[in-house]
Amino acid sequence: MHADPNIATYVVFGWDPLWVSAILFVLTYVVIVTETINRAIVSGLGAALMISLGVLNQEQAIAGVDFNTLGLLTGMMVIVAITRRCGIFQYVAIWSAKKVKASPWGILLMLSIVTAAFSALLDNVTTVLLIAPVTLLITEEMEINPYPFLFAEIFASNIGGASTLVGDPPNIMIGSAVHLSFNDFLVNLAPITPVIMLVTMMVIYMIWGKSLHATAEARERVMRFREREAITDVVLLKKSMSVLILVVIAFVLAHPLRLEPATIAMFGAGALMFLNNLGRQADDQSEDVHKSFGEVEWVTIFFFVGLFIVVTGIEHAGLLDLLADWVLNLTGGDLGVTAIAVLWIAAVASAVVDNIPFVATMIPMIESMAPTFGGAENLMPIWWSLALGACLGGNGSLVGASANLIVAGFAERAGHRIRFIKFMATAFPLMLLSVVIATVYIYLRYL
Amino acid sequence: MTVQSIMTQDLRKIHPDKTVKDGLKMMHERHVRTLAVVNEDNQFVGLFGLRQLVDLLLPKAAQMEYGLTNLSFMPDDMGELYHRLQSVGQKPVSQFLESKDDLLLCSPETPLPEVLELLHQSFNTSLPVLVVEGDKNELVGMVSAWDVLEKLVMNVYSDAGGDAR
């Protein structure tokens, strides 16, 4: 991501590139936070201005785009878009609800575990898009308030997402920038996320557990669901599950296979589209491929592209080095203090602003701290702090993560509006509790 | 020609406080698809009809954007439907109606081409255009494509009769 020093920067009117890039960066950030203009438009315009005003040239801008992150996101989105059509996610949700004999607390627990598990392997938005409607159906059938269920699922999606390389965009970005493998995330983050999940569920039980009641008749209605009927396409189920399992195995073996995550995800997406279109007419193939690519969240992808360029602009102009020096001054250049500070700042910031631009900015800033701590290899505690802080912080408010807003949207459409303040009153302290656990973990394991 | 000359004035009305059960019974007895929901001042509040019946029978999770598209795993006996209807049967129709804000309204003086344009807009919903009068939106009639057809057919037949003579 570092620019070629041989290419001089000529900012228009001879302005100082540091100031121009800083103003563009702050403006982009402010407009993203206010949500008055779509974030993809804002980051795109910010990027275009970074180039047009001369902070970067086009080559430098393109070199700053992390295509590994984009490829991994796009590939996984295509795989999920195809897989979801077979009904496997509804099947698992209903099956898990029946396994606990449709007891309300049992269902809440099972759906949370299912959400956490899916979020660890798929993106959180997709997971809640699939789980929230089933949850609303089950709670409607059982005539109970869906709020505790949806609350628990929001937490489960963000905690589950923190566990793996592919679980949450911040992890994808950190993994890609620092060349961390799927296994690195498994070994370093997956041990603590179940603990955080367990404590979170205990608190949720203390708040709502005893008030969840359903009549025997209502439970019987859920027990009469025939989960097998939720599977709409057995052939597609077999194809997509095979590809998904192979993709996960490839993630685990990425290092010996010498493959980057984006290659694996895009290979998986291509293979699944190939299998799904085998033997079809050309017209049907085009329709299917069009549909699969159409379900990719291009707004998010283009948001990333713009953001990478904007951050490359301030990096190139030297602003991130200045910020890093400032942070190091505050923390006294102590690794432990810096790591814990990054964890808490990331958590609180991610609760109130989108964690994607935050992490995109933090990555090059932390990279530039390497000399202070004796090389890039010593930065690991800070990277794990950033990942845990950014992912867990998403639970702090309704706007903390895209998945939270998706759940809130479903709740509103079902006539159970989730109030911003009411949610935050419970969610923010619970998020802080999870960060306390993460702090203890980081301290004991790495410092 | 204005909408006044083709609209249906003989409307089936129901008070917003009447129950869903009352509304469904009235529709069944009088063989109508839609009831006009009007308050004691004859002020138009909304419509209650077969669309609402279908929505009441379907879980909310299946009606929303990005909701469930496959419900084949749910029990498919009538008992399930009765249960759903029973739980909402005693609630007032005002909770479920198609609000007047979501409907197309016109005044009795609205010219026919404009009415046709409104009917064109309402094609996806198949709901009638409501004819209201005054500041209080007093309901005076309803118009659907059917009313237009009736008027046309009547004219065509009277013309044909004239030719035969």
Interface residues (C-beta under 8 A of the other chain):
Chain A: G87 Q90 I94 L129 P133 V134 L136 L137 E140 E141 E143 R221 R224 F225 R226 E227 R228 E229 A230 T232 F410 R413 A414 G415
Chain B: P59 K60 A61 A62 M64 E65 Y66 G67 L68 N70 S72 F73 M74 P75 E80 H83 S87
